[in-house]
Amino acid sequence: MACTSSTDSHGTTYTIDKEDAVRTPGGQYRPGCPAIEVWWSRNGKKADETLVIRQEYPDRSTADVLELTFGQVYDLIQALNKSVEKT
């Protein structure tokens, strides 16, 4: 699954497409997930930049939103890599 991106003067938005629910060849049900938007926010100074991750489920009235500093982004990448390696 590839992401798409768009850039303007305020930052770059990356969109990871939704994944529909599927049945595996073994007959197991794997639920889908809605699209994820990742926005690298540029508000002028490098120190003010943050990464915003947003996911909105169609059956909810709100979205899940995370805002991370530059250091937290690196820690999140490390945590994701470690968790995927253990699966």
C-alpha positions in Angstrom: 0.0 0.0 0.0 1.6 3.3 -1.1 0.9 6.7 0.2 0.2 9.9 -1.8 1.4 13.4 -0.8 0.6 17.0 -1.4 2.6 20.1 -0.3 1.7 23.7 0.3 3.4 26.6 2.2 2.2 25.2 5.5 3.6 21.7 5.2 3.2 18.3 3.5 0.3 15.9 3.9 0.8 12.2 3.3 -2.3 10.0 2.9 -2.3 6.3 3.4 -5.4 4.8 1.8 -8.0 2.9 3.7 -7.9 -0.9 3.8 -11.1 -2.8 3.3 -12.1 -5.8 5.4 -11.0 -9.1 3.8 -11.1 -12.8 4.4 -7.7 -14.5 4.3 -7.1 -17.6 2.3 -7.3 -19.5 5.6 -10.8 -18.2 6.1 -10.0 -15.7 8.9 -11.6 -12.3 8.9 -9.3 -9.3 8.9 -11.1 -6.0 9.7 -10.3 -2.9 7.6 -9.1 0.5 8.7 -9.9 4.0 7.5 -7.3 6.2 5.7 -4.6 7.8 7.8 -3.4 11.4 7.2 0.1 12.4 8.2 0.9 16.2 8.1 4.3 17.6 8.6 3.4 21.1 9.9 5.7 24.0 9.1 4.8 27.1 11.0 7.9 29.1 10.2 10.7 28.1 12.6 12.2 24.6 12.5 11.7 24.3 16.3 8.0 24.8 15.9 7.5 21.9 13.4 5.4 19.0 14.4 4.0 15.9 12.9 0.2 15.4 13.1 -1.3 12.0 12.5 -5.1 11.8 12.0 -7.5 8.9 11.4 -11.3 9.3 11.2 -13.7 6.4 11.4 -16.9 6.9 9.5 -19.1 5.7 12.4 -17.7 8.2 14.9 -18.3 11.9 15.3 -14.6 12.6 16.2 -11.2 11.8 14.8 -8.1 10.3 16.5 -5.3 12.9 16.4 -1.7 12.7 17.6 0.7 15.6 17.5 4.4 14.8 17.9 7.6 16.8 18.2 10.6 15.9 16.1 12.1 13.8 18.8 8.9 11.9 19.4 8.7 11.1 15.7 12.1 9.3 15.9 11.0 7.5 19.1 7.7 6.5 17.4 9.6 5.1 14.3 11.8 3.1 16.6 8.8 1.7 18.6 7.0 0.8 15.3 10.1 -1.0 13.9 10.6 -2.9 17.2 6.9 -3.9 17.4 6.8 -5.1 13.7 10.0 -7.1 14.1 8.4 -9.0 17.0 5.4 -10.2 14.9 
